[in-house]
Amino acid sequence: MRPARRRAVVAIATAALAFVADAPARADGGPVVSRDDWRAIERVIGDQLDALRAGDAERAFAFAAAGIRAQVGDAPAFMAMVRGGYEALLVARYTEFLEGAVVDGLVIQPLRLIAPDNTVRVALYTMQRDGAAWRIAGCAIAPSTVKAA
């Protein structure tokens, strides 16, 4: 993801995290996201994480939205991108889904990541519908000043 886009996603996702308590399913006239949708979104992210950690580039790439697929090109390039810029996803000793939100029409699903050194980060996934399925349209990893116990 380009630095400018990454900053924009982080800013939007940060707003989403602040907004979560007030409107977990709908905000500002955005898309309606049902409880079943949120469960499906968590499954997509969890399945992609499993594929990434198993080194299954083809399967991991299959969860990416069309825009990501077009930008990256192919599964090996996708895996290289993840290894180069999203290592926190691969090494987390613990992950926990936080409550998602819709902000400015974007569906944001945060995932808490705890690294082996107890550093905490939040992966902020932007999700997109592809027919009946959910796809991952972007991910930004935001740092935290919190340390896990």
C-alpha positions in Angstrom: 0.0 0.0 0.0 1.3 3.5 -0.9 2.3 5.7 2.0 -0.3 8.3 1.3 -3.0 5.6 1.1 -1.8 4.0 4.2 -2.0 7.3 6.1 -5.5 7.8 4.8 -6.6 4.3 5.9 -5.0 4.7 9.3 -6.8 8.1 9.8 -10.1 6.5 8.7 -9.6 3.4 10.8 -8.7 5.5 13.8 -11.9 7.4 13.4 -13.7 4.1 13.1 -12.2 2.9 16.4 -13.4 6.1 18.1 -16.8 5.7 16.5 -17.3 1.9 17.3 -19.1 2.3 20.5 -21.8 4.5 19.0 -22.6 2.7 15.7 -21.2 -0.8 15.2 -23.6 -1.6 12.3 -24.3 1.7 10.4 -22.9 5.2 10.4 -23.4 8.2 8.2 -25.7 6.4 5.8 -23.1 3.8 5.0 -23.8 0.2 4.1 -25.8 -1.9 6.5 -23.5 -4.6 8.0 -25.5 -7.3 9.8 -24.1 -9.5 12.6 -23.9 -12.3 10.1 -21.8 -10.0 7.9 -19.4 -9.2 10.8 -19.0 -13.0 11.5 -18.3 -13.6 7.8 -15.8 -10.7 7.8 -14.0 -12.3 10.8 -13.9 -15.6 9.0 -12.4 -14.1 5.8 -9.7 -12.3 7.8 -9.0 -15.4 10.0 -8.9 -17.7 7.0 -6.4 -15.3 5.2 -4.2 -15.2 8.3 -4.2 -19.0 8.5 -3.2 -19.1 4.8 -0.5 -16.5 5.3 1.0 -18.3 8.3 0.9 -21.6 6.4 2.7 -19.9 3.5 -0.2 -20.7 1.1 0.1 -17.6 -1.1 -2.6 -18.6 -3.6 -5.2 -19.2 -0.8 -4.2 -15.9 1.0 -4.4 -13.9 -2.3 -7.9 -15.3 -3.0 -9.3 -13.3 -0.1 -8.1 -10.0 -1.5 -10.5 -7.6 -3.3 -10.1 -7.0 -7.0 -8.3 -3.7 -6.5 -5.6 -5.3 -4.4 -5.3 -8.2 -6.8 -4.9 -5.8 -9.7 -2.3 -3.7 -7.8 -0.2 -6.6 -6.6 -0.5 -8.8 -9.6 -0.1 -12.4 -8.4 0.0 -14.6 -5.3 3.8 -14.7 -4.9 4.0 -10.9 -5.1 1.2 -10.7 -2.6 3.1 -12.9 -0.2 6.3 -10.9 -0.6 4.3 -7.7 0.1 2.9 -9.2 3.3 6.3 -10.5 4.5 7.9 -7.1 3.7 5.3 -4.8 5.2 2.9 -6.7 7.3 5.2 -9.0 9.4 3.1 -8.2 12.5 0.3 -10.3 11.1 2.6 -13.3 10.6 4.4 -13.2 14.0 1.6 -12.3 16.4 1.3 -14.7 19.3 -2.2 -13.6 19.9 -5.0 -12.0 17.9 -8.4 -10.6 18.9 -11.1 -9.1 16.8 -12.3 -5.8 18.0 -15.8 -4.4 17.2 -16.0 -3.3 13.6 -17.6 -0.1 12.3 -18.8 1.6 9.1 -17.2 5.0 8.7 -17.8 7.3 5.7 -19.1 4.2 3.9 -16.0 2.1 4.6 -16.4 -1.2 6.5 -13.5 -1.3 9.0 -12.6 -4.4 11.0 -9.9 -3.9 13.6 -7.8 -6.8 14.8 -5.6 -6.6 17.9 -2.2 -8.1 17.4 0.2 -9.0 20.3 3.7 -9.8 19.3 6.1 -12.2 21.0 7.7 -9.2 22.8 4.2 -8.1 24.0 4.1 -5.1 21.7 0.5 -4.4 20.8 -0.6 -3.2 17.3 -4.0 -3.0 15.6 -4.5 -4.2 12.1 -7.2 -2.1 10.5 -8.9 -4.0 7.7 -11.0 -2.3 5.1 -13.6 -4.8 3.8 -15.5 -4.8 0.5 -18.4 -6.8 -0.8 -17.8 -8.9 -3.9 -21.3 -10.2 -4.7 -22.3 -12.1 -1.6 -18.8 -12.6 -0.3 -16.5 -10.2 1.7 -13.0 -9.4 0.5 -10.1 -7.6 2.0 -9.7 -4.3 0.3 -6.8 -3.0 2.5 -5.0 -3.3 5.7 -3.0 -0.8 7.8 -1.2 -1.7 10.9 -1.4 1.0 13.6 1.2 1.1 16.4 0.1 1.3 20.0 1.8 2.5 23.2 0.1 -0.3 25.1 2.1 -3.4 26.2 0.5 -6.7 26.8 1.0 -8.5 30.1 
